[in-house]
Amino acid sequence: MARSTRERLADDTELEDILLIDPDQGSNDPEVVSVFATDQAWTGTTRAETGDCFWIRIEAQGRTVLGTGTNCSAEEASAAEPSGWPDP
């Protein structure tokens, strides 16, 4: 997980339409993803067109948790309590 940093993901040509930003920066657009990678988890956040922030965290044990928040930085979401995502 720690190897899936913003810098490494930016080299993936399949992700060239997405702007990957540092974990302490907040996403302000659906095509901007804040990324935080550690040995314990990988977290990504993005701000939807509705203005809501959605995040996903994949933990080293294999558990995937979802949440929403107001601060759209991956660093903030990496410590947030899971809250799920609203139904579409």
N, C-alpha and C positions, 0 to 999 in steps of 0.2 A: 503494500500500500504506500509506503513512504516513497517509493520510486515513481509513483504517478503524480509527480509535481506539475505545477503549471508549466514550467519550462519544458519538461519532457513531453507533456501532452501537446504543447504548441508545435512540436515537430511532426505530429501526426497529420498527414495531408487530408484525412477524412474529417478533421475538425477545423479546417481552414476558414469556414464561414462563421466560426464562433471566436469571440475575443475572450481569452482566458486571462484573468487578473489575479493579483496576489491575494492571499487570504485575509489581509487586514483591510482590503478595499471592498466596498459594497457594490453589488451589481445594480445597475440602473436601467437595464434593458434586457429583453428576453434572449438576445444574442450575446450577452455578456455573462460569463460564468466566473464566480470567485471560487478558487480551489485551495483546499487545505489538505495536505497529505502527511500522515505520521505513521509510525509503526502500528498504532492502535486503530486507526480509522482513516477513511477518505471521505471528505465532505465537499459538496458542491452546492452553490446557491445561485439563483437567478431571479430577477424581478420580472413578473409577468406583465402583459399589456394592461391588466387590470390595476396594476400598482402593487399587488400583493407579492411578497417574497416567498419563494418555495425553496426548500433545501432537502437534500438527501445525504444520508450518512451510511456508509458501508463499514461495519466494524470488523476487526480482525477475526472474530469468532464466526463471521459469516452472516450476522444479523444485519438487516437493512432497516433503517428507521427513517421516517419522513416527518417533516414539520413545516410550519410557516412562521413568519416573524416580521418585524418591522426593520430591523437592522439586517441588511442583506449581504453581510460579509461571511465567508466560510469560517473564519476564525470564531466569530460569534456563534454560528450555527453548530460548530463542533462541540460546544458545551451545552447546547440547548436541550430541553426536555422534548421528546418526541410528541407531536400533536396530530400527526396524520395530515392528510390533504383533504380539502373539501371535495364533495362529489361534483363532477362537472355539470 
